[in-house]
Amino acid sequence: MRTQLMVLDRNPDVTGLAARPVRLLWREPDGRVRSWVPQLFALYADGTGLLAGCPSSPAAGGGQGAAGADGPGSSVRARVGRACRRLEPPPAVVAANLRWPAGYRHPRGQGPPRLRAAPAEVFAVSCPPAGGAAAVGDPLQVLPAVCHALWCGHLTRLLMSRCARGALVCADAERSGGDVGKRLGAGGGRGRGECGGRHTR
């Protein structure tokens, strides 16, 4: 669930997140009583919502889980008024690339005002994060601001590729590989506006 949470939390259209928010109970036409506890609820800026099952791996739940049989049927979804979907975990490389900047998603990670604009100016030309941070000032102070900008989408790198210490970072949206969030079926990378985790515990 943690990796799917990171993808949703980085989506600029998601305004709220909650874990295990509700238990759905319904009766099948044949009389069987069934239940489902979605692992995540995401609220979108347009007022829509998503109840999501978050398997730990694509194989979790077997064939029935992969087919979405572990969630409610279409008639139940219509009555709930929310989309219900199984969110597969992102590829391991994407999860690893998100995990690093996710630790700096809180607004305090952007540092003092003098640091907030500096990363975008330095990374106007692609360069490794450590080198760019050193060009701004003390890396111990600047690197958290760089990581926060990566999380927010103000600085980007190709999330679908393995990123080593020397991976290039640039200012602007991901230029290749497309929008990783949309490719994972959970929305885009965080663009402009407020940043930071919004899920409740």
C-alpha positions in Angstrom: 0.0 0.0 0.0 2.9 2.4 0.7 4.0 2.6 -2.9 0.5 3.3 -4.2 0.1 5.9 -1.5 3.2 7.7 -2.7 1.9 7.8 -6.3 -1.4 9.2 -5.2 0.2 11.7 -2.7 2.3 13.1 -5.6 -0.8 13.6 -7.8 -1.6 17.4 -7.9 -5.3 16.5 -8.4 -5.6 14.6 -5.1 -6.6 16.8 -2.2 -7.0 14.3 0.5 -6.0 10.7 1.4 -7.2 8.3 4.1 -6.3 4.7 5.0 -9.0 2.1 5.4 -11.8 4.7 5.6 -14.9 2.4 5.3 -16.2 -1.1 5.2 -18.6 -1.9 2.4 -21.3 -4.6 3.0 -23.7 -5.8 0.3 -25.8 -8.8 -0.7 -25.3 -10.6 -4.0 -28.3 -11.6 -6.1 -27.8 -15.1 -5.0 -28.2 -14.0 -1.3 -24.5 -14.1 -0.3 -23.4 -11.3 2.0 -20.0 -9.9 0.9 -17.8 -7.2 2.3 -14.8 -5.2 1.1 -12.4 -2.8 3.0 -10.6 -0.5 0.6 -7.1 0.2 1.7 -7.1 3.8 0.5 -9.5 6.6 -0.2 -8.4 9.5 -2.5 -10.4 12.7 -2.8 -9.9 14.7 -6.0 -10.1 18.4 -6.5 -13.2 18.0 -8.7 -15.1 16.3 -5.9 -14.8 12.8 -7.1 -13.3 10.0 -5.1 -11.5 6.7 -5.4 -11.8 3.7 -3.1 -8.7 1.6 -3.9 -7.5 -1.9 -3.1 -3.7 -1.9 -3.0 -2.1 -5.3 -3.4 1.5 -5.7 -2.4 2.3 -7.3 -5.8 0.5 -7.9 -9.1 0.1 -11.6 -8.2 -1.6 -10.9 -4.9 -5.1 -12.4 -4.7 -4.5 -14.7 -7.6 -6.6 -14.5 -10.8 -9.7 -13.3 -8.9 -7.8 -10.4 -7.4 -6.2 -9.4 -10.7 -9.7 -9.4 -12.3 -11.0 -7.1 -9.6 -13.2 -9.7 -8.0 -12.0 -8.7 -4.6 -14.0 -5.5 -4.8 -17.7 -4.6 -5.2 -19.7 -5.1 -8.4 -20.9 -2.3 -10.7 -24.3 -2.0 -9.0 -22.7 -1.5 -5.6 -20.2 1.0 -7.0 -23.0 3.0 -8.5 -24.8 3.2 -5.1 -21.6 4.1 -3.3 -21.0 7.0 -5.8 -17.2 6.5 -5.8 -14.9 4.7 -8.2 -13.6 1.5 -6.9 -10.4 0.2 -8.4 -7.4 -2.1 -7.7 -4.2 -0.1 -7.9 -1.3 -2.3 -8.9 2.1 -1.3 -7.2 4.4 0.7 -9.4 7.5 -0.9 -10.8 10.3 -1.3 -8.3 12.5 1.3 -10.0 9.7 3.9 -9.9 9.0 3.1 -6.2 12.7 3.5 -5.4 12.9 6.8 -7.3 9.8 8.1 -5.4 10.9 6.9 -2.0 13.9 9.2 -1.8 12.2 12.6 -2.4 9.0 11.4 -0.5 11.0 11.8 2.7 11.1 15.6 2.0 7.5 16.2 0.9 6.6 18.2 3.9 6.6 22.0 3.2 9.5 22.5 5.7 11.7 20.6 3.2 11.8 23.6 0.9 13.9 25.5 3.3 14.1 29.3 3.8 12.8 31.6 1.1 16.3 32.2 -0.4 16.5 28.6 -1.3 13.1 28.2 -2.9 13.9 29.7 -6.3 17.6 28.7 -6.4 17.2 25.0 -7.4 15.1 25.9 -10.5 17.7 28.4 -11.6 20.7 26.0 -11.1 18.9 23.0 -12.7 17.8 25.0 -15.8 20.7 23.0 -17.3 20.5 19.3 -16.4 23.1 18.3 -13.8 23.4 15.8 -10.9 21.6 16.8 -7.7 24.8 16.9 -5.5 26.6 19.1 -8.0 23.6 21.4 -8.4 23.2 21.7 -4.6 26.9 22.5 -4.2 26.5 25.3 -6.7 23.8 26.9 -4.5 25.5 26.6 -1.1 26.0 24.2 1.7 24.7 20.8 0.4 23.4 19.9 3.9 21.0 22.8 3.6 20.3 22.8 -0.1 19.8 19.0 -0.8 16.6 18.9 1.2 15.2 21.8 -0.9 16.3 19.9 -4.1 14.5 16.7 -2.9 11.4 18.7 -2.0 11.4 20.3 -5.5 11.8 16.8 -7.0 8.8 15.6 -5.0 6.7 18.6 -6.1 7.6 18.3 -9.7 9.4 21.6 -9.9 12.6 19.6 -10.6 12.3 16.3 -12.4 14.1 13.2 -13.5 13.0 10.2 -15.5 11.1 8.1 -12.9 10.9 5.0 -15.1 14.7 4.6 -15.2 17.1 3.6 -12.5 18.5 6.7 -10.9 22.0 6.6 -9.4 23.8 9.4 -7.5 24.9 10.9 -10.8 21.4 10.9 -12.4 20.6 14.1 -14.2 17.9 16.4 -12.8 16.3 19.3 -14.7 13.8 22.0 -14.2 10.6 21.3 -16.1 8.2 18.4 -16.5 9.5 14.8 -17.3 10.5 15.1 -20.9 10.5 11.5 -21.8 8.6 8.4 -20.7 5.4 10.3 -20.3 3.5 11.1 -17.1 4.5 8.3 -14.8 1.5 8.7 -12.6 -0.9 8.4 -15.5 1.0 5.4 -16.8 0.4 3.8 -13.5 -3.3 4.6 -13.6 -3.2 6.9 -10.6 -2.7 10.5 -11.9 0.2 12.7 -12.7 3.3 13.9 -11.0 2.9 16.9 -8.7 3.0 20.1 -10.8 2.5 23.5 -9.3 0.8 24.7 -6.2 1.0 23.3 -2.6 3.2 20.4 -1.9 3.4 18.0 1.0 1.7 14.9 2.3 -2.0 15.1 2.8 -2.9 11.6 3.9 -4.4 11.0 7.4 -3.2 8.3 9.7 
